Amino acid sequence: MLPTLPYAALSAAMTFALVMSITPGPNNTMLLASGVNFGLRRTVPHMLGITCGCIIMLIAIALGLGQVFARFPSLYTVMEAVSAAYLLYLAWKIARSGGLSAGAANERPFTFLQAAAFQWVNPKAWMMAVTGATAFRLNDDLLTNAFLLAVAFAIVNLPSITVWAAFGLGVRRFLSGPTMLRIFNWTMAALLIASIVPMMGHASPR
């Protein structure tokens, strides 16, 4: 028997997922850069990894993982430090990406597993998962609620992030020159660093 859905809560949850998915952040900045440097087809595993990684995180927190961080807040501090360090590393990699032909030959976009694992050090993904899992109740059963939240997020997230990769593909033809591409990649690197600053310290379940 299918669970009865509270449509107001479902609409609110999907609106929240849309806002979190389509607004700028580390994932979308990296997808934009990947669309420019590697094209849309090679960026598809990256997109799928983001959606699946966020779903797994959302389910885990909805089932109680958030309580672990609430009980041991020092773990969250460690996670923040690791996140910042890794994002700085990724920004450096983006900034040093070569030309379009060189990027296709010598560099590789994120794989599915890399993108999924990245969500665990992505401050925006943590903020989305913690807020989504605690603010929206679609069913009284814990497991069913986690499943419904994950489905609602998946329906919204993948099309939203695809927009960013597709936009990167759209502007790719304007960045064929090495100077323009270098400026673009350094700009994306700076935006990636800037995107994490407002989120640090705001996703904590404390």
C-alpha positions as CSV (number, residue, x, y, z in Angstrom):
1,M,0.0,0.0,0.0
2,L,1.4,3.4,-1.1
3,P,1.9,6.0,1.7
4,T,-0.4,9.0,1.7
5,L,1.6,12.1,0.9
6,P,1.1,15.4,2.6
7,Y,1.2,17.5,-0.6
8,A,2.0,20.8,1.1
9,A,5.1,19.3,2.7
10,L,6.0,17.5,-0.5
11,S,5.8,20.8,-2.5
12,A,7.8,22.6,0.1
13,A,10.5,19.9,0.1
14,M,10.8,19.9,-3.7
15,T,10.9,23.7,-3.8
16,F,13.7,23.5,-1.2
17,A,15.5,20.9,-3.3
18,L,15.2,23.1,-6.4
19,V,16.7,26.1,-4.7
20,M,19.5,24.1,-3.3
21,S,20.2,22.3,-6.5
22,I,20.1,25.1,-9.1
23,T,21.7,27.9,-7.2
24,P,25.5,28.4,-7.4
25,G,27.7,26.2,-5.2
26,P,30.7,23.8,-5.4
27,N,28.9,21.2,-7.5
28,N,27.4,23.6,-10.1
29,T,30.6,25.6,-10.4
30,M,32.5,22.3,-11.1
31,L,29.8,21.2,-13.6
32,L,30.0,24.5,-15.4
33,A,33.8,24.1,-15.7
34,S,33.5,20.4,-16.7
35,G,31.0,21.3,-19.4
36,V,33.4,23.8,-20.9
37,N,36.5,21.7,-20.6
38,F,35.1,18.2,-21.4
39,G,31.7,18.6,-22.9
40,L,28.3,17.4,-21.8
41,R,28.6,13.7,-22.6
42,R,31.8,13.2,-20.5
43,T,30.2,15.2,-17.7
44,V,27.2,12.9,-17.3
45,P,28.9,10.5,-14.8
46,H,29.8,13.6,-12.7
47,M,26.1,14.7,-12.7
48,L,24.8,11.2,-11.8
49,G,27.4,10.9,-9.1
50,I,26.3,14.2,-7.5
51,T,22.6,13.2,-7.4
52,C,23.3,9.7,-6.1
53,G,25.8,11.0,-3.5
54,C,23.4,13.6,-2.2
55,I,20.6,11.0,-2.0
56,I,22.7,8.6,0.0
57,M,23.7,11.5,2.3
58,L,20.1,12.6,2.7
59,I,18.9,9.1,3.6
60,A,21.8,8.6,6.0
61,I,21.0,11.8,7.9
62,A,17.3,11.2,7.8
63,L,17.9,7.8,9.4
64,G,20.0,9.3,12.2
65,L,23.5,10.0,11.1
66,G,22.9,13.7,11.9
67,Q,22.6,12.7,15.6
68,V,26.2,11.4,15.5
69,F,27.4,14.9,14.6
70,A,25.1,16.5,17.2
71,R,26.6,14.2,19.8
72,F,30.2,14.7,18.7
73,P,30.4,18.2,17.3
74,S,34.2,18.0,17.0
75,L,33.6,15.6,14.1
76,Y,31.9,18.4,12.2
77,T,34.8,20.7,12.8
78,V,37.1,18.1,11.3
79,M,34.8,17.6,8.3
80,E,34.8,21.4,7.7
81,A,38.6,21.5,7.7
82,V,38.8,18.5,5.3
83,S,36.2,20.1,3.1
84,A,38.0,23.4,2.8
85,A,41.3,21.8,2.1
86,Y,39.9,19.5,-0.6
87,L,37.9,22.3,-2.3
88,L,41.1,24.5,-2.4
89,Y,42.8,21.5,-4.1
90,L,40.0,21.2,-6.7
91,A,40.1,25.0,-7.3
92,W,43.8,24.7,-8.1
93,K,43.1,21.8,-10.5
94,I,40.4,23.8,-12.3
95,A,42.6,26.9,-12.5
96,R,45.4,24.8,-14.1
97,S,43.2,23.0,-16.6
98,G,44.7,23.2,-20.1
99,G,43.1,24.1,-23.4
100,L,40.1,22.4,-24.7
101,S,42.0,19.8,-26.8
102,A,44.6,19.4,-24.0
103,G,41.9,19.0,-21.4
104,A,40.3,16.3,-23.4
105,A,43.5,14.4,-23.8
106,N,45.4,14.8,-20.6
107,E,42.7,15.6,-18.0
108,R,39.7,13.7,-16.9
109,P,36.3,14.9,-15.6
110,F,35.1,13.5,-12.2
111,T,34.0,9.9,-12.3
112,F,30.6,8.8,-10.9
113,L,32.3,7.5,-7.7
114,Q,34.4,10.6,-7.3
115,A,31.4,12.9,-7.6
116,A,29.3,10.8,-5.2
117,A,32.1,10.7,-2.6
118,F,32.7,14.4,-3.0
119,Q,29.3,15.2,-1.5
120,W,30.6,14.1,1.9
121,V,33.1,17.0,1.9
122,N,30.8,19.5,0.2
123,P,29.4,22.0,2.7
124,K,26.4,22.9,0.6
125,A,25.4,19.2,0.3
126,W,25.6,18.9,4.1
127,M,23.5,22.0,4.5
128,M,20.9,20.6,2.1
129,A,20.9,17.1,3.7
130,V,20.7,18.3,7.3
131,T,18.0,20.9,6.6
132,G,16.0,18.6,4.3
133,A,16.1,15.7,6.7
134,T,15.1,17.7,9.7
135,A,12.6,20.3,8.3
136,F,10.4,18.1,6.1
137,R,8.2,15.2,7.3
138,L,6.5,13.3,4.5
139,N,5.7,10.2,6.5
140,D,5.6,9.2,10.2
141,D,7.7,6.1,9.5
142,L,11.4,7.0,9.6
143,L,12.5,4.7,6.7
144,T,9.6,5.7,4.5
145,N,10.2,9.4,5.1
146,A,13.8,9.1,4.2
147,F,12.9,7.2,1.0
148,L,10.3,9.8,0.0
149,L,12.7,12.7,0.7
150,A,15.3,11.0,-1.5
151,V,12.9,10.5,-4.4
152,A,11.7,14.1,-4.2
153,F,15.2,15.3,-4.2
154,A,16.3,13.1,-7.1
155,I,13.4,14.3,-9.3
156,V,14.5,17.9,-8.9
157,N,18.2,17.7,-8.5
158,L,19.4,16.0,-11.7
159,P,17.6,18.3,-14.2
160,S,18.7,21.3,-12.2
161,I,22.4,20.5,-12.2
162,T,22.2,19.4,-15.9
163,V,21.4,23.1,-16.7
164,W,24.9,24.1,-15.4
165,A,26.8,21.5,-17.4
166,A,24.7,22.3,-20.5
167,F,25.5,26.0,-20.1
168,G,29.2,25.1,-19.9
169,L,28.8,23.3,-23.2
170,G,27.0,26.3,-24.7
171,V,29.8,28.7,-23.9
172,R,32.5,26.3,-24.8
173,R,32.7,27.6,-28.4
174,F,33.5,31.1,-27.2
175,L,36.4,29.9,-25.1
176,S,38.5,28.1,-27.8
177,G,41.3,30.5,-27.4
178,P,43.8,29.6,-24.7
179,T,43.8,33.1,-23.0
180,M,40.0,33.2,-22.7
181,L,39.8,29.6,-21.4
182,R,42.6,30.4,-18.9
183,I,40.6,33.4,-17.6
184,F,37.5,31.3,-17.4
185,N,39.1,28.5,-15.5
186,W,40.7,30.9,-13.0
187,T,37.4,32.6,-12.6
188,M,35.7,29.3,-11.9
189,A,38.4,28.4,-9.4
190,A,37.8,31.7,-7.6
191,L,34.1,31.2,-7.5
192,L,34.5,27.7,-6.2
193,I,36.5,29.0,-3.2
194,A,34.0,31.9,-2.7
195,S,31.1,29.5,-2.8
196,I,32.2,27.6,0.3
197,V,32.8,30.6,2.5
198,P,29.1,31.5,3.3
199,M,28.3,27.8,4.0
200,M,31.1,27.0,6.4
201,G,29.7,26.6,9.9
202,H,26.0,26.7,8.8
203,A,25.3,23.1,8.1
204,S,26.2,21.8,11.5
205,P,23.4,19.8,13.2
206,R,24.3,21.3,16.5
